[in-house]
């Protein structure tokens, strides 16, 4: 019960601030409409109207909750109005991009740790690549891939991989270098090869760093998949829901898609956390 109370308190505070912000941001439209109609509204009437507008500047929490219920539970998963359907489209690109980014990040990290030339050349380029805004590079990636006939899932997956590989590179480089000199010298006395040192010492030592970077990479991969849907004018996916909501002023739809993306990211990161606890426990690195 002690652990639940702080969470409930924080959630209640967020909801209270959200409702207050919704009233403040939507009140101007309500008063403007009342002035045009020549009607004087009381404070209670203004508050009631701001919380039930069809296209509010900031939808109230109960409006977003109703939209989420309508697009997840009340709709069939196969319906194109179902948020679950669109989340599944984005999830497929996210997982593929995450797999590509993770594989590339681990491979680069191993090369950087074992090759000084790669450490001096590849690592600075990897860092510099993250200074390019993803909104600027995403259309370029899509146009280039479309020009060579690559369409559909892969362009979005490559954008996801672009965002997810960097945390894995940084985390794995740190993890693979985490064994101290005494441990490395001990393996040298046993005449262990670089591959044996990697497999027997460096790889197990890097597991906590790997899982920490995977959590960041997964969240970044989801962002990349959503961003990848925006320049294409997609009709499927969470990015498409955001686009459609912005085109038609459906702020409730926009917020429901954002909440859906947040829930999806939390679920994916939670699965990685579960895999981390199981793996580290079996390795004797956690209780």
FISE-605465 format. One record per atom (N, C-alpha, C): x, y, z; atom name; residue in three letters; chain. Coordinates in steps of 0.1 Angstrom, whole numbers, plus 2048, in hexadecimal, padded with zeros to 3 digits. Example, Ala and Ser with C-alpha at 12.3 -4.5 7.8 and 13.67 -1.06 7.14 Angstrom:
% FISE-605465
884 7C7 84E N ALA A .
87B 7D3 84E CA ALA A .
884 7DF 84E C ALA A .
880 7EA 847 N SER A .
889 7F5 847 CA SER A .
881 800 84F C SER A .
% end
This chain:
% FISE-605465
808 7F4 800 N UNK A .
800 800 800 CA UNK A .
809 80D 800 C UNK A .
814 80C 807 N UNK A .
81D 818 808 CA UNK A .
823 81B 7FA C UNK A .
825 810 7F2 N UNK A .
82A 813 7E4 CA UNK A .
820 818 7DB C UNK A .
813 815 7DD N UNK A .
808 819 7D4 CA UNK A .
805 828 7D6 C UNK A .
805 82C 7E3 N UNK A .
801 83A 7E6 CA UNK A .
808 845 7DF C UNK A .
816 844 7DE N UNK A .
81C 84F 7D6 CA UNK A .
819 84F 7C7 C UNK A .
816 843 7C2 N UNK A .
813 842 7B4 CA UNK A .
805 848 7B1 C UNK A .
7FB 845 7BA N UNK A .
7EE 84A 7B9 CA UNK A .
7EE 85A 7BB C UNK A .
7F6 85E 7C4 N UNK A .
7F7 86D 7C6 CA UNK A .
7FD 874 7BA C UNK A .
807 86E 7B4 N UNK A .
80D 875 7A8 CA UNK A .
803 875 79C C UNK A .
7FC 869 79A N UNK A .
7F2 868 790 CA UNK A .
7E7 872 792 C UNK A .
7E2 873 79E N UNK A .
7D8 87D 7A2 CA UNK A .
7DC 88B 79F C UNK A .
7E8 88E 7A2 N UNK A .
7EE 89C 7A0 CA UNK A .
7EF 89F 791 C UNK A .
7F3 895 789 N UNK A .
7F4 897 77B CA UNK A .
7E6 899 775 C UNK A .
7DC 891 779 N UNK A .
7CF 893 774 CA UNK A .
7C9 8A0 778 C UNK A .
7CB 8A5 784 N UNK A .
7C6 8B2 788 CA UNK A .
7CC 8BD 780 C UNK A .
7D9 8BC 77D N UNK A .
7E0 8C6 775 CA UNK A .
7DB 8C6 767 C UNK A .
7D8 8BA 762 N UNK A .
7D3 8B8 754 CA UNK A .
7C6 8BE 753 C UNK A .
7BD 8BB 75C N UNK A .
7AF 8C1 75C CA UNK A .
7B0 8D0 75D C UNK A .
7B9 8D6 765 N UNK A .
7BA 8E4 767 CA UNK A .
7BF 8EA 75A C UNK A .
7C9 8E4 753 N UNK A .
7CE 8E9 747 CA UNK A .
7C4 8E8 73C C UNK A .
7BC 8DE 73C N UNK A .
7B1 8DC 731 CA UNK A .
7A7 8E7 733 C UNK A .
7A3 8EA 73F N UNK A .
799 8F5 741 CA UNK A .
79F 903 73D C UNK A .
7AC 905 741 N UNK A .
7B2 912 73D CA UNK A .
7B4 914 72E C UNK A .
7B8 909 727 N UNK A .
7BB 90A 719 CA UNK A .
7AE 90B 710 C UNK A .
7A3 904 715 N UNK A .
797 903 70D CA UNK A .
78D 90E 711 C UNK A .
78F 915 71B N UNK A .
786 91F 720 CA UNK A .
784 92B 716 C UNK A .
78F 92E 70F N UNK A .
78E 93A 706 CA UNK A .
784 937 6FB C UNK A .
784 92B 6F5 N UNK A .
77A 928 6EB CA UNK A .
76C 928 6F0 C UNK A .
76A 923 6FC N UNK A .
75D 923 702 CA UNK A .
757 931 704 C UNK A .
760 939 709 N UNK A .
75B 947 70C CA UNK A .
759 94F 6FF C UNK A .
761 94C 6F5 N UNK A .
75F 952 6E8 CA UNK A .
752 94E 6E1 C UNK A .
74F 941 6E2 N UNK A .
742 93D 6DD CA UNK A .
736 943 6E5 C UNK A .
738 944 6F2 N UNK A .
72D 94A 6FA CA UNK A .
72B 959 6F6 C UNK A .
736 960 6F4 N UNK A .
735 96E 6F0 CA UNK A .
72E 970 6E3 C UNK A .
731 967 6D9 N UNK A .
72B 968 6CC CA UNK A .
71C 965 6CD C UNK A .
718 95C 6D6 N UNK A .
70A 958 6D8 CA UNK A .
703 962 6E1 C UNK A .
70A 96B 6E7 N UNK A .
704 975 6F0 CA UNK A .
6FF 96E 6FD C UNK A .
707 964 702 N UNK A .
703 95D 70E CA UNK A .
70E 95F 718 C UNK A .
70A 961 724 N UNK A .
714 962 72F CA UNK A .
714 955 737 C UNK A .
720 94F 738 N UNK A .
721 942 73E CA UNK A .
727 943 74C C UNK A .
723 93B 755 N UNK A .
729 93A 763 CA UNK A .
736 932 762 C UNK A .
73D 933 76D N UNK A .
74A 92C 76E CA UNK A .
748 91D 76C C UNK A .
73D 918 772 N UNK A .
73A 909 772 CA UNK A .
737 905 763 C UNK A .
730 90E 75C N UNK A .
72C 90A 74E CA UNK A .
738 90B 745 C UNK A .
741 914 748 N UNK A .
74E 915 740 CA UNK A .
756 909 742 C UNK A .
758 905 74F N UNK A .
760 8F9 752 CA UNK A .
75A 8ED 74C C UNK A .
74C 8EB 74D N UNK A .
746 8E0 747 CA UNK A .
748 8DF 738 C UNK A .
747 8EA 731 N UNK A .
748 8EB 723 CA UNK A .
757 8E8 71E C UNK A .
761 8ED 726 N UNK A .
76F 8EB 722 CA UNK A .
773 8DC 723 C UNK A .
76C 8D4 72B N UNK A .
76F 8C6 72D CA UNK A .
768 8BD 724 C UNK A .
75F 8C3 71B N UNK A .
757 8BA 712 CA UNK A .
757 8C0 704 C UNK A .
761 8C8 700 N UNK A .
761 8CD 6F2 CA UNK A .
765 8C2 6E9 C UNK A .
760 8C3 6DC N UNK A .
762 8B9 6D2 CA UNK A .
771 8B9 6CD C UNK A .
776 8C5 6CB N UNK A .
784 8C7 6C7 CA UNK A .
78B 8D1 6D0 C UNK A .
78E 8CC 6DC N UNK A .
795 8D6 6E5 CA UNK A .
7A3 8D7 6E2 C UNK A .
7A9 8E3 6E7 N UNK A .
7B7 8E4 6E6 CA UNK A .
7BF 8DA 6EE C UNK A .
7BA 8D7 6FA N UNK A .
7BF 8CD 702 CA UNK A .
7B4 8C4 707 C UNK A .
7B3 8B8 703 N UNK A .
7A8 8AF 707 CA UNK A .
7A9 8AC 716 C UNK A .
79E 8AA 71D N UNK A .
79E 8A6 72B CA UNK A .
7A2 897 72C C UNK A .
7A7 893 737 N UNK A .
7AA 885 739 CA UNK A .
79F 87B 736 C UNK A .
793 87E 73A N UNK A .
788 875 738 CA UNK A .
784 874 729 C UNK A .
787 87F 721 N UNK A .
785 87E 713 CA UNK A .
78F 875 70C C UNK A .
79B 876 710 N UNK A .
7A6 86D 70B CA UNK A .
7A3 85E 70F C UNK A .
79F 85C 71B N UNK A .
79C 84F 720 CA UNK A .
790 849 718 C UNK A .
786 851 715 N UNK A .
77A 84C 70D CA UNK A .
77F 848 6FF C UNK A .
788 851 6F9 N UNK A .
78D 84E 6EC CA UNK A .
795 841 6EC C UNK A .
79D 83F 6F6 N UNK A .
7A5 833 6F7 CA UNK A .
79C 827 6F8 C UNK A .
792 827 700 N UNK A .
789 81C 702 CA UNK A .
782 819 6F5 C UNK A .
77E 824 6EE N UNK A .
776 822 6E1 CA UNK A .
77F 81C 6D6 C UNK A .
78C 81F 6D6 N UNK A .
795 81B 6CC CA UNK A .
79D 80E 6CF C UNK A .
79C 809 6DB N UNK A .
7A3 7FD 6DF CA UNK A .
799 7F2 6E2 C UNK A .
790 7F4 6EC N UNK A .
787 7EA 6F0 CA UNK A .
77B 7E9 6E7 C UNK A .
775 7F4 6E4 N UNK A .
768 7F4 6DC CA UNK A .
76A 7F1 6CD C UNK A .
776 7F2 6C8 N UNK A .
778 7EF 6BA CA UNK A .
780 7E2 6B8 C UNK A .
77D 7DB 6AE N UNK A .
784 7CF 6AB CA UNK A .
792 7D2 6A7 C UNK A .
79B 7C9 6AA N UNK A .
7A9 7CB 6A8 CA UNK A .
7AC 7CD 699 C UNK A .
7A5 7C6 691 N UNK A .
7A7 7C7 682 CA UNK A .
7A1 7D4 67C C UNK A .
799 7DC 684 N UNK A .
794 7E8 67F CA UNK A .
79E 7F3 67D C UNK A .
79E 7FA 672 N UNK A .
7A7 805 670 CA UNK A .
7A5 811 679 C UNK A .
79B 811 681 N UNK A .
798 81B 68B CA UNK A .
79D 816 699 C UNK A .
7A2 80A 69A N UNK A .
7A7 805 6A6 CA UNK A .
7B5 80A 6A9 C UNK A .
7B8 80F 6B5 N UNK A .
7C5 813 6B9 CA UNK A .
7CE 807 6BA C UNK A .
7C9 7FC 6BE N UNK A .
7D1 7F0 6BF CA UNK A .
7D6 7EC 6B1 C UNK A .
7CE 7ED 6A7 N UNK A .
7D2 7EA 699 CA UNK A .
7DE 7F3 695 C UNK A .
7DC 800 697 N UNK A .
7E7 80A 694 CA UNK A .
7F3 807 69C C UNK A .
7F2 804 6A9 N UNK A .
7FD 802 6B1 CA UNK A .
805 7F5 6AC C UNK A .
7FE 7EB 6A7 N UNK A .
804 7DF 6A2 CA UNK A .
80D 7E3 696 C UNK A .
808 7EC 68D N UNK A .
810 7F0 681 CA UNK A .
81D 7F7 686 C UNK A .
81C 800 68F N UNK A .
828 807 694 CA UNK A .
831 7FD 69C C UNK A .
82B 7F4 6A3 N UNK A .
833 7EA 6AB CA UNK A .
83C 7E2 6A1 C UNK A .
836 7DE 696 N UNK A .
83E 7D5 68D CA UNK A .
84B 7DD 688 C UNK A .
849 7E9 684 N UNK A .
855 7F1 680 CA UNK A .
85E 7F4 68C C UNK A .
859 7F6 698 N UNK A .
861 7F8 6A4 CA UNK A .
86A 7EC 6A7 C UNK A .
864 7E0 6A7 N UNK A .
86B 7D4 6AA CA UNK A .
876 7D1 6A0 C UNK A .
873 7D3 693 N UNK A .
87C 7D0 688 CA UNK A .
888 7DA 689 C UNK A .
885 7E7 68B N UNK A .
88F 7F1 68C CA UNK A .
897 7EF 699 C UNK A .
891 7EB 6A4 N UNK A .
898 7E8 6B0 CA UNK A .
8A2 7DC 6AE C UNK A .
89E 7D2 6A7 N UNK A .
8A6 7C7 6A5 CA UNK A .
8B2 7CB 69C C UNK A .
8B0 7D2 692 N UNK A .
8BB 7D7 689 CA UNK A .
8C4 7E0 691 C UNK A .
8BF 7EA 698 N UNK A .
8C7 7F3 6A0 CA UNK A .
8CF 7EC 6AB C UNK A .
8C9 7E2 6B2 N UNK A .
8D0 7DB 6BC CA UNK A .
8DC 7D3 6B6 C UNK A .
8D9 7CC 6AB N UNK A .
8E3 7C3 6A5 CA UNK A .
8EF 7CC 6A0 C UNK A .
8EC 7D8 69A N UNK A .
8F6 7E1 695 CA UNK A .
8FE 7E7 6A1 C UNK A .
8F6 7EA 6AB N UNK A .
8FD 7F1 6B7 CA UNK A .
906 7E7 6BE C UNK A .
902 7DB 6C0 N UNK A .
90B 7D1 6C6 CA UNK A .
917 7CE 6BE C UNK A .
915 7CC 6B0 N UNK A .
921 7CA 6A7 CA UNK A .
92B 7D6 6A8 C UNK A .
925 7E2 6A7 N UNK A .
92E 7ED 6A7 CA UNK A .
936 7EE 6B5 C UNK A .
92F 7EB 6C0 N UNK A .
935 7EC 6CD CA UNK A .
940 7E2 6CE C UNK A .
93E 7D6 6C9 N UNK A .
949 7CC 6C9 CA UNK A .
955 7D0 6C1 C UNK A .
952 7D6 6B5 N UNK A .
95D 7DB 6AD CA UNK A .
964 7E6 6B3 C UNK A .
95D 7EF 6BA N UNK A .
964 7FB 6C0 CA UNK A .
96C 7F7 6CC C UNK A .
968 7ED 6D4 N UNK A .
970 7E8 6DF CA UNK A .
97C 7E1 6DB C UNK A .
97C 7D9 6D0 N UNK A .
987 7D1 6CC CA UNK A .
990 7D7 6C1 C UNK A .
98C 7E3 6BC N UNK A .
994 7E9 6B1 CA UNK A .
995 7F8 6B4 C UNK A .
9A1 7FC 6B6 N UNK A .
9A4 80A 6BA CA UNK A .
9A0 813 6AE C UNK A .
9A2 80F 6A2 N UNK A .
99F 817 696 CA UNK A .
990 81A 696 C UNK A .
988 810 699 N UNK A .
979 812 699 CA UNK A .
975 81B 6A5 C UNK A .
97C 819 6B0 N UNK A .
97A 821 6BB CA UNK A .
97C 830 6B8 C UNK A .
987 833 6B1 N UNK A .
98A 841 6AD CA UNK A .
982 846 6A2 C UNK A .
97C 83E 699 N UNK A .
976 843 68D CA UNK A .
966 841 68E C UNK A .
962 835 692 N UNK A .
953 832 691 CA UNK A .
94C 839 69D C UNK A .
951 839 6A9 N UNK A .
94A 83E 6B4 CA UNK A .
947 84D 6B2 C UNK A .
951 855 6AE N UNK A .
94D 864 6AB CA UNK A .
942 865 6A1 C UNK A .
942 85D 697 N UNK A .
937 85E 68D CA UNK A .
92A 859 692 C UNK A .
92A 84F 69B N UNK A .
91E 84B 6A1 CA UNK A .
918 856 6AA C UNK A .
921 85D 6B1 N UNK A .
91C 868 6B9 CA UNK A .
917 873 6B0 C UNK A .
91E 877 6A6 N UNK A .
91A 882 69D CA UNK A .
90D 87F 696 C UNK A .
90A 872 693 N UNK A .
8FE 86E 68C CA UNK A .
8F1 872 694 C UNK A .
8F3 872 6A2 N UNK A .
8E7 875 6AA CA UNK A .
8E4 884 6AB C UNK A .
8ED 88C 6A6 N UNK A .
8EA 89B 6A6 CA UNK A .
8E1 89F 69B C UNK A .
8DE 896 691 N UNK A .
8D5 899 686 CA UNK A .
8C7 897 68A C UNK A .
8BE 8A1 689 N UNK A .
8B0 89F 68E CA UNK A .
8AA 894 686 C UNK A .
8A3 88B 68C N UNK A .
89C 880 686 CA UNK A .
891 885 67C C UNK A .
88B 890 67F N UNK A .
880 895 676 CA UNK A .
886 89A 669 C UNK A .
893 89E 669 N UNK A .
89A 8A2 65D CA UNK A .
89E 896 655 C UNK A .
8A3 88C 65B N UNK A .
8A9 881 654 CA UNK A .
89F 876 650 C UNK A .
893 876 657 N UNK A .
889 86B 654 CA UNK A .
884 86D 645 C UNK A .
880 878 641 N UNK A .
87B 879 633 CA UNK A .
886 875 629 C UNK A .
893 879 62C N UNK A .
89E 875 623 CA UNK A .
89F 866 622 C UNK A .
89F 85F 62D N UNK A .
8A0 851 62D CA UNK A .
894 84A 625 C UNK A .
888 84F 627 N UNK A .
87D 84A 620 CA UNK A .
87E 84C 611 C UNK A .
882 858 60D N UNK A .
883 85B 5FF CA UNK A .
88D 853 5F8 C UNK A .
899 852 5FF N UNK A .
8A4 84A 5F9 CA UNK A .
8A0 83B 5F7 C UNK A .
89A 835 602 N UNK A .
896 827 601 CA UNK A .
88B 825 5F7 C UNK A .
881 82F 5F6 N UNK A .
877 82D 5EC CA UNK A .
87C 82E 5DE C UNK A .
887 835 5DC N UNK A .
88D 836 5CF CA UNK A .
893 829 5CA C UNK A .
897 821 5D4 N UNK A .
89D 814 5D0 CA UNK A .
893 809 5D2 C UNK A .
886 80C 5D4 N UNK A .
87C 802 5D5 CA UNK A .
879 7FC 5E2 C UNK A .
87F 802 5ED N UNK A .
87D 7FD 5FA CA UNK A .
871 805 601 C UNK A .
866 7FF 603 N UNK A .
85B 806 609 CA UNK A .
855 7FE 614 C UNK A .
84A 804 61A N UNK A .
843 7FC 625 CA UNK A .
84A 7FD 632 C UNK A .
84D 7F1 638 N UNK A .
851 7F0 645 CA UNK A .
860 7F4 647 C UNK A .
868 7F1 63D N UNK A .
877 7F3 63F CA UNK A .
87B 801 641 C UNK A .
876 80B 639 N UNK A .
87A 819 63C CA UNK A .
878 81D 64A C UNK A .
86C 81A 650 N UNK A .
869 81D 65E CA UNK A .
872 816 667 C UNK A .
875 809 664 N UNK A .
87E 802 66C CA UNK A .
88C 807 66C C UNK A .
891 80C 661 N UNK A .
89E 812 660 CA UNK A .
89F 81F 669 C UNK A .
894 827 669 N UNK A .
894 833 671 CA UNK A .
894 82F 680 C UNK A .
88D 825 683 N UNK A .
88D 820 691 CA UNK A .
89B 81B 695 C UNK A .
8A1 813 68C N UNK A .
8AF 80F 68E CA UNK A .
8B9 81A 690 C UNK A .
8B7 825 688 N UNK A .
8C0 830 689 CA UNK A .
8BF 836 697 C UNK A .
8B4 836 69D N UNK A .
8B2 83C 6AB CA UNK A .
8B6 832 6B6 C UNK A .
8B5 826 6B3 N UNK A .
8B7 81C 6BE CA UNK A .
8C5 817 6BF C UNK A .
8CD 817 6B4 N UNK A .
8DA 811 6B5 CA UNK A .
8E4 819 6BE C UNK A .
8E2 826 6BE N UNK A .
8EC 82E 6C6 CA UNK A .
8EC 82B 6D5 C UNK A .
8E1 82A 6DC N UNK A .
8E1 826 6EA CA UNK A .
8E8 818 6EC C UNK A .
8E5 80F 6E3 N UNK A .
8EB 802 6E4 CA UNK A .
8FA 802 6E2 C UNK A .
8FF 80A 6D9 N UNK A .
90D 80C 6D7 CA UNK A .
914 811 6E3 C UNK A .
90F 81C 6E8 N UNK A .
915 822 6F4 CA UNK A .
914 819 700 C UNK A .
909 813 703 N UNK A .
908 80A 70E CA UNK A .
911 7FE 70D C UNK A .
911 7F8 701 N UNK A .
919 7EC 6FF CA UNK A .
928 7EF 700 C UNK A .
92D 7FA 6FB N UNK A .
93B 7FE 6FC CA UNK A .
93E 7FF 70B C UNK A .
936 806 712 N UNK A .
938 807 721 CA UNK A .
938 7F9 727 C UNK A .
92F 7F1 724 N UNK A .
92E 7E4 72A CA UNK A .
939 7DB 726 C UNK A .
93D 7DA 71A N UNK A .
948 7D2 715 CA UNK A .
956 7D6 71B C UNK A .
957 7E3 71F N UNK A .
963 7E8 725 CA UNK A .
962 7E8 735 C UNK A .
957 7E2 73A N UNK A .
955 7E3 749 CA UNK A .
95F 7D9 750 C UNK A .
963 7CE 74B N UNK A .
96C 7C5 752 CA UNK A .
979 7CD 756 C UNK A .
97E 7CB 762 N UNK A .
98A 7D2 766 CA UNK A .
997 7CB 761 C UNK A .
9A2 7D2 762 N UNK A .
9AF 7CD 75C CA UNK A .
9B3 7BF 762 C UNK A .
9B0 7BD 76F N UNK A .
9B3 7B0 775 CA UNK A .
9AC 7A4 76F C UNK A .
99F 7A6 76C N UNK A .
998 79C 765 CA UNK A .
99D 799 757 C UNK A .
9A0 7A4 750 N UNK A .
9A6 7A2 742 CA UNK A .
9B3 79B 743 C UNK A .
9BC 79F 74D N UNK A .
9C9 799 74E CA UNK A .
9C8 78A 751 C UNK A .
9BE 787 759 N UNK A .
9BC 779 75D CA UNK A .
9BA 770 751 C UNK A .
9B1 775 748 N UNK A .
9AE 76E 73C CA UNK A .
9BA 76D 732 C UNK A .
9C2 777 733 N UNK A .
9CF 777 72B CA UNK A .
9D8 76C 72F C UNK A .
9D9 76A 73D N UNK A .
9E1 760 742 CA UNK A .
9DD 752 73E C UNK A .
9D0 751 73C N UNK A .
9CA 744 737 CA UNK A .
9CB 743 728 C UNK A .
9D1 74D 722 N UNK A .
9D3 74D 713 CA UNK A .
9C6 74D 70C C UNK A .
9BC 754 711 N UNK A .
9AF 755 70B CA UNK A .
9B0 75F 6FF C UNK A .
9A9 75B 6F4 N UNK A .
9A8 763 6E8 CA UNK A .
99F 76F 6EA C UNK A .
99F 778 6E0 N UNK A .
995 783 6E1 CA UNK A .
987 77F 6E1 C UNK A .
984 775 6D9 N UNK A .
976 76F 6D9 CA UNK A .
972 769 6E6 C UNK A .
97B 761 6EC N UNK A .
979 75B 6F9 CA UNK A .
977 766 704 C UNK A .
97F 770 703 N UNK A .
97E 77B 70D CA UNK A .
971 782 70C C UNK A .
96D 784 6FF N UNK A .
960 78A 6FC CA UNK A .
954 782 702 C UNK A .
955 775 6FF N UNK A .
949 76C 702 CA UNK A .
949 769 711 C UNK A .
955 767 717 N UNK A .
955 763 725 CA UNK A .
955 76E 72F C UNK A .
95A 77A 72B N UNK A .
95B 785 735 CA UNK A .
954 792 731 C UNK A .
957 797 725 N UNK A .
952 7A4 721 CA UNK A .
943 7A3 71F C UNK A .
93E 799 718 N UNK A .
92F 798 716 CA UNK A .
927 796 722 C UNK A .
92A 78D 72B N UNK A .
923 78C 738 CA UNK A .
923 799 740 C UNK A .
92F 7A0 740 N UNK A .
930 7AC 748 CA UNK A .
928 7B8 742 C UNK A .
925 7B7 735 N UNK A .
91D 7C2 72E CA UNK A .
90E 7C1 730 C UNK A .
909 7B5 735 N UNK A .
8FB 7B3 735 CA UNK A .
8F3 7BF 73C C UNK A .
8F7 7C3 748 N UNK A .
8EF 7CE 74E CA UNK A .
8EF 7DB 745 C UNK A .
8FA 7DE 73F N UNK A .
8FB 7E9 736 CA UNK A .
8F2 7E7 729 C UNK A .
8F2 7DB 724 N UNK A .
8EB 7D8 718 CA UNK A .
8DC 7DA 71B C UNK A .
8D7 7D4 726 N UNK A .
8C8 7D5 728 CA UNK A .
8C4 7E4 72B C UNK A .
8CD 7EB 731 N UNK A .
8CA 7FA 734 CA UNK A .
8C9 801 726 C UNK A .
8D2 7FE 71D N UNK A .
8D2 805 710 CA UNK A .
8C7 800 708 C UNK A .
8C3 7F3 709 N UNK A .
8B7 7EE 702 CA UNK A .
8AA 7F5 705 C UNK A .
8A9 7F9 712 N UNK A .
89D 800 716 CA UNK A .
89C 80D 70F C UNK A .
8A7 814 70F N UNK A .
8A7 821 708 CA UNK A .
8A6 820 6F9 C UNK A .
8AC 815 6F3 N UNK A .
8AB 813 6E5 CA UNK A .
89D 80F 6E1 C UNK A .
896 808 6E9 N UNK A .
888 804 6E6 CA UNK A .
87F 810 6E5 C UNK A .
880 819 6EF N UNK A .
878 825 6EF CA UNK A .
87B 82E 6E3 C UNK A .
888 82F 6E0 N UNK A .
88D 837 6D4 CA UNK A .
888 830 6C7 C UNK A .
888 823 6C7 N UNK A .
883 81C 6BB CA UNK A .
874 81F 6B8 C UNK A .
86C 81F 6C3 N UNK A .
85E 822 6C1 CA UNK A .
85C 830 6BC C UNK A .
864 83A 6C1 N UNK A .
863 847 6BC CA UNK A .
867 848 6AD C UNK A .
871 840 6A9 N UNK A .
876 840 69B CA UNK A .
86B 83A 692 C UNK A .
864 830 697 N UNK A .
859 82A 68E CA UNK A .
84E 834 68C C UNK A .
84A 83B 697 N UNK A .
840 845 696 CA UNK A .
844 851 68D C UNK A .
850 856 68E N UNK A .
855 860 686 CA UNK A .
856 85C 677 C UNK A .
85A 84F 675 N UNK A .
85B 84A 668 CA UNK A .
84D 84A 661 C UNK A .
842 84A 668 N UNK A .
835 849 662 CA UNK A .
830 857 65E C UNK A .
836 862 664 N UNK A .
831 86F 661 CA UNK A .
834 875 653 C UNK A .
841 873 64E N UNK A .
843 879 641 CA UNK A .
83C 872 635 C UNK A .
838 866 637 N UNK A .
832 85E 62C CA UNK A .
823 860 62B C UNK A .
81D 867 634 N UNK A .
80F 869 633 CA UNK A .
808 85B 636 C UNK A .
80D 853 63F N UNK A .
808 846 641 CA UNK A .
7FA 846 646 C UNK A .
7F3 83B 643 N UNK A .
7E5 83A 647 CA UNK A .
7E4 82F 652 C UNK A .
7EF 829 655 N UNK A .
7EF 81F 65F CA UNK A .
7FA 821 669 C UNK A .
7F8 81F 676 N UNK A .
802 821 680 CA UNK A .
7FE 82C 689 C UNK A .
805 82D 695 N UNK A .
803 838 69E CA UNK A .
806 845 698 C UNK A .
810 846 690 N UNK A .
814 852 689 CA UNK A .
809 857 680 C UNK A .
802 84D 67A N UNK A .
7F6 851 671 CA UNK A .
7EB 856 679 C UNK A .
7E9 851 685 N UNK A .
7DE 856 68E CA UNK A .
7E2 865 692 C UNK A .
7EE 867 695 N UNK A .
7F2 875 698 CA UNK A .
7F0 87E 68D C UNK A .
7F4 87A 681 N UNK A .
7F2 882 675 CA UNK A .
7E4 885 672 C UNK A .
7DB 87B 673 N UNK A .
7CD 87D 670 CA UNK A .
7C7 886 67B C UNK A .
7CB 884 687 N UNK A .
7C6 88D 691 CA UNK A .
7CA 89C 68F C UNK A .
7D6 89E 68B N UNK A .
7DB 8AC 688 CA UNK A .
7D4 8B2 67C C UNK A .
7D1 8AA 672 N UNK A .
7CB 8AF 666 CA UNK A .
7BD 8B4 668 C UNK A .
7B6 8AC 671 N UNK A .
7A7 8AF 673 CA UNK A .
7A5 8B5 681 C UNK A .
7AF 8B9 688 N UNK A .
7AD 8C0 694 CA UNK A .
7A8 8B7 69F C UNK A .
7AA 8AA 69E N UNK A .
7A5 8A1 6A8 CA UNK A .
7AF 89F 6B3 C UNK A .
7AF 8A8 6BD N UNK A .
7BA 8A8 6C7 CA UNK A .
7B8 89C 6D0 C UNK A .
7AB 898 6D2 N UNK A .
7A9 88C 6DA CA UNK A .
7B0 880 6D4 C UNK A .
7AF 87E 6C7 N UNK A .
7B5 873 6C0 CA UNK A .
7C4 874 6C1 C UNK A .
7CA 880 6C0 N UNK A .
7D8 882 6C2 CA UNK A .
7DD 87D 6CF C UNK A .
7D6 882 6DA N UNK A .
7DA 87E 6E7 CA UNK A .
7D8 86F 6EA C UNK A .
7CE 869 6E4 N UNK A .
7CC 85B 6E6 CA UNK A .
7D7 853 6E0 C UNK A .
7DB 858 6D4 N UNK A .
7E7 851 6CD CA UNK A .
7F4 853 6D5 C UNK A .
7F5 85E 6DB N UNK A .
801 861 6E3 CA UNK A .
801 858 6F0 C UNK A .
7F6 857 6F6 N UNK A .
7F5 84E 702 CA UNK A .
7F7 83F 6FE C UNK A .
7F1 83C 6F2 N UNK A .
7F3 82E 6ED CA UNK A .
802 82B 6EB C UNK A .
809 835 6E5 N UNK A .
818 833 6E2 CA UNK A .
81F 832 6F0 C UNK A .
81B 83A 6F9 N UNK A .
822 839 706 CA UNK A .
820 82C 70D C UNK A .
814 827 70C N UNK A .
811 819 712 CA UNK A .
818 80E 70B C UNK A .
819 80F 6FE N UNK A .
820 805 6F6 CA UNK A .
82F 806 6FA C UNK A .
835 812 6FB N UNK A .
843 813 6FF CA UNK A .
845 80D 70D C UNK A .
83C 810 716 N UNK A .
83E 80B 724 CA UNK A .
83D 7FC 724 C UNK A .
835 7F6 71C N UNK A .
833 7E7 71B CA UNK A .
840 7E1 716 C UNK A .
846 7E7 70B N UNK A .
852 7E2 705 CA UNK A .
85E 7E3 70E C UNK A .
85F 7EE 715 N UNK A .
86A 7F0 71E CA UNK A .
868 7E7 72A C UNK A .
85C 7E5 72E N UNK A .
859 7DC 739 CA UNK A .
85D 7CD 736 C UNK A .
85B 7C9 729 N UNK A .
85F 7BC 725 CA UNK A .
86E 7BA 726 C UNK A .
875 7C5 721 N UNK A .
884 7C5 722 CA UNK A .
889 7C4 731 C UNK A .
882 7CB 739 N UNK A .
885 7CB 748 CA UNK A .
883 7BD 74D C UNK A .
878 7B6 749 N UNK A .
876 7A9 74E CA UNK A .
881 79F 749 C UNK A .
884 7A1 73C N UNK A .
88F 798 737 CA UNK A .
89C 79B 73E C UNK A .
89F 7A8 742 N UNK A .
8AB 7AB 749 CA UNK A .
8AB 7A4 757 C UNK A .
8A0 7A5 75E N UNK A .
8A0 79E 76B CA UNK A .
8A2 78F 76A C UNK A .
89C 789 760 N UNK A .
89E 77A 75F CA UNK A .
8AC 777 75B C UNK A .
8B1 77F 752 N UNK A .
8BF 77C 74D CA UNK A .
8C9 77E 758 C UNK A .
8C9 789 75E N UNK A .
8D3 78C 769 CA UNK A .
8D1 783 775 C UNK A .
8C5 77F 778 N UNK A .
8C3 776 783 CA UNK A .
8CA 768 77F C UNK A .
8C8 763 773 N UNK A .
8CE 757 76F CA UNK A .
8DD 758 76F C UNK A .
8E2 764 76C N UNK A .
8F1 765 76C CA UNK A .
8F7 768 779 C UNK A .
8EE 769 783 N UNK A .
8F3 76B 791 CA UNK A .
8F7 77A 794 C UNK A .
8F2 783 78B N UNK A .
8F5 791 78C CA UNK A .
8EA 799 793 C UNK A .
8DF 793 796 N UNK A .
8D4 79A 79D CA UNK A .
8CC 790 7A5 C UNK A .
8C5 794 7AF N UNK A .
8BD 78B 7B8 CA UNK A .
8AF 789 7B2 C UNK A .
% end
